[in-house]
Amino acid sequence: MLTQKEIEVLELRAKELTQIEVSKKLGISQAAVSNFEKNALRKIREARQTLEEAKRLGLK
């Protein structure tokens, strides 16, 4: 599950803001933005893999 901060970062990045712009807007470091983004994308990728595996196994 994504944290609120991860969602905020992804929403702002989807609006094509740079990591530096996001960091200024949220009042956090660029490194923190990078970590939130990286963790969120990893969670999304893992969730997709889980859904694909469940589908392959015939689970609903």
MIDOSE-1310 file (N, C-alpha, C; in nm, 2 decimals, decimal comma, always signed):
residues 60
mltq	+0,08/-0,12/+0,00/+0,00/+0,00/+0,00/+0,09/+0,12/+0,00; +0,05/+0,22/-0,08/+0,13/+0,34/-0,09/+0,10/+0,43/+0,03; +0,20/+0,50/+0,07/+0,18/+0,60/+0,18/+0,13/+0,73/+0,12; +0,07/+0,82/+0,20/+0,02/+0,94/+0,15/+0,13/+1,03/+0,08
keie	+0,25/+1,02/+0,14/+0,36/+1,10/+0,08/+0,40/+1,04/-0,06; +0,40/+0,91/-0,07/+0,43/+0,85/-0,20/+0,33/+0,89/-0,30; +0,21/+0,89/-0,26/+0,10/+0,93/-0,36/+0,12/+1,08/-0,40; +0,15/+1,17/-0,30/+0,17/+1,31/-0,33/+0,28/+1,33/-0,43
vlel	+0,39/+1,26/-0,41/+0,51/+1,27/-0,49/+0,47/+1,22/-0,63; +0,41/+1,11/-0,65/+0,37/+1,05/-0,78/+0,28/+1,15/-0,85; +0,18/+1,20/-0,78/+0,09/+1,30/-0,84/+0,16/+1,42/-0,90; +0,25/+1,47/-0,82/+0,33/+1,59/-0,86/+0,42/+1,56/-0,98
rake	+0,48/+1,44/-0,97/+0,57/+1,40/-1,08/+0,49/+1,37/-1,21; +0,37/+1,32/-1,19/+0,28/+1,30/-1,31/+0,24/+1,44/-1,38; +0,25/+1,54/-1,30/+0,22/+1,68/-1,35/+0,35/+1,73/-1,42; +0,45/+1,65/-1,43/+0,58/+1,68/-1,49/+0,67/+1,78/-1,41
ltqi	+0,65/+1,78/-1,28/+0,74/+1,86/-1,20/+0,86/+1,78/-1,18; +0,98/+1,85/-1,17/+1,10/+1,78/-1,14/+1,11/+1,74/-1,00; +1,20/+1,65/-0,96/+1,22/+1,61/-0,82/+1,25/+1,74/-0,74; +1,33/+1,83/-0,79/+1,37/+1,95/-0,71/+1,24/+2,03/-0,69
evsk	+1,16/+2,05/-0,79/+1,03/+2,13/-0,78/+0,94/+2,06/-0,68; +0,93/+1,93/-0,68/+0,85/+1,85/-0,58/+0,90/+1,87/-0,44; +1,04/+1,87/-0,43/+1,09/+1,88/-0,30/+1,06/+2,02/-0,24; +1,07/+2,12/-0,32/+1,04/+2,26/-0,27/+0,89/+2,27/-0,23
klgi	+0,81/+2,21/-0,32/+0,66/+2,22/-0,29/+0,62/+2,15/-0,16; +0,69/+2,03/-0,14/+0,65/+1,95/-0,02/+0,74/+1,98/+0,10; +0,84/+2,06/+0,08/+0,93/+2,10/+0,19/+1,01/+1,98/+0,24; +1,05/+1,90/+0,15/+1,14/+1,79/+0,18/+1,26/+1,79/+0,09
sqaa	+1,36/+1,71/+0,12/+1,48/+1,71/+0,03/+1,46/+1,64/-0,10; +1,54/+1,67/-0,20/+1,53/+1,60/-0,33/+1,56/+1,45/-0,31; +1,65/+1,42/-0,22/+1,68/+1,27/-0,19/+1,55/+1,20/-0,14; +1,48/+1,27/-0,05/+1,36/+1,21/+0,00/+1,25/+1,19/-0,11
vsnf	+1,24/+1,29/-0,20/+1,15/+1,27/-0,31/+1,19/+1,15/-0,40; +1,32/+1,14/-0,42/+1,37/+1,03/-0,50/+1,33/+0,90/-0,43; +1,35/+0,89/-0,30/+1,32/+0,77/-0,23/+1,17/+0,73/-0,23; +1,09/+0,84/-0,20/+0,94/+0,81/-0,21/+0,90/+0,76/-0,34
ekna	+0,95/+0,82/-0,45/+0,92/+0,79/-0,58/+0,97/+0,64/-0,61; +1,09/+0,61/-0,58/+1,14/+0,48/-0,60/+1,07/+0,37/-0,53; +1,04/+0,40/-0,40/+0,96/+0,30/-0,32/+0,82/+0,28/-0,38; +0,75/+0,39/-0,42/+0,62/+0,38/-0,47/+0,62/+0,30/-0,60
lrki	+0,71/+0,33/-0,69/+0,72/+0,25/-0,81/+0,75/+0,10/-0,79; +0,83/+0,07/-0,69/+0,86/-0,07/-0,66/+0,73/-0,14/-0,61; +0,66/-0,07/-0,52/+0,54/-0,13/-0,47/+0,43/-0,15/-0,58; +0,42/-0,06/-0,67/+0,33/-0,07/-0,78/+0,37/-0,19/-0,87
rear	+0,50/-0,20/-0,90/+0,55/-0,31/-0,98/+0,53/-0,44/-0,91; +0,55/-0,45/-0,78/+0,53/-0,58/-0,71/+0,38/-0,61/-0,71; +0,29/-0,51/-0,69/+0,15/-0,54/-0,69/+0,10/-0,59/-0,83; +0,16/-0,54/-0,94/+0,12/-0,59/-1,07/+0,17/-0,73/-1,09
qtle	+0,28/-0,76/-1,04/+0,34/-0,90/-1,05/+0,25/-1,00/-0,97; +0,20/-0,95/-0,85/+0,11/-1,03/-0,77/-0,02/-1,06/-0,84; -0,07/-0,95/-0,90/-0,20/-0,97/-0,97/-0,18/-1,06/-1,09; -0,07/-1,05/-1,17/-0,05/-1,14/-1,28/-0,04/-1,28/-1,24
eakr	+0,03/-1,31/-1,12/+0,05/-1,44/-1,07/-0,09/-1,50/-1,03; -0,17/-1,42/-0,96/-0,30/-1,46/-0,92/-0,39/-1,50/-1,04; -0,38/-1,42/-1,14/-0,46/-1,45/-1,26/-0,41/-1,58/-1,32; -0,28/-1,59/-1,33/-0,22/-1,72/-1,39/-0,27/-1,84/-1,31
lglk	-0,28/-1,83/-1,18/-0,33/-1,94/-1,09/-0,48/-1,95/-1,09; -0,55/-1,86/-1,16/-0,69/-1,87/-1,17/-0,76/-1,82/-1,04; -0,69/-1,74/-0,97/-0,76/-1,68/-0,85/-0,83/-1,55/-0,88; -0,93/-1,53/-0,81/-1,01/-1,41/-0,83/-1,00/-1,31/-0,72
